[in-house]
């Protein structure tokens, strides 16, 4: 059965490629943990730093915005900055994933950086 020998070689090669891709994905996840995006709202009154794994690193709030009477506005600014940081982090992931996959859309990878998007 000569035809199956070639098929077995193709399977072995595909397995090697999959292992390389898996290793590179693990490296990419580590790299993304170290890359930071910044987003702000309210003209810089609230600034958020998030890594490429969508982990919130810190929130900086301009003291001028801290007014008990304006608590709701401050909360809105924080939400806006965090949401913007999430979008930037997702874009970073998609860009890096695109480099890894050569622009191919692979089922199960796109849009699912680390636990998936809602």
Secondary structure, 3 states (H helix, E strand, C coil): CHHHHHHHHHHHHHHHHHHHHHHHHHHHHHHHHHCEEEEEECCCCEEEEEECCCCEEEEEECHHHCCHHHHHHHHHHHHHHHHHHHHHHHHHHHHHHHHHHCCCCCCCCCCCCCCCCC
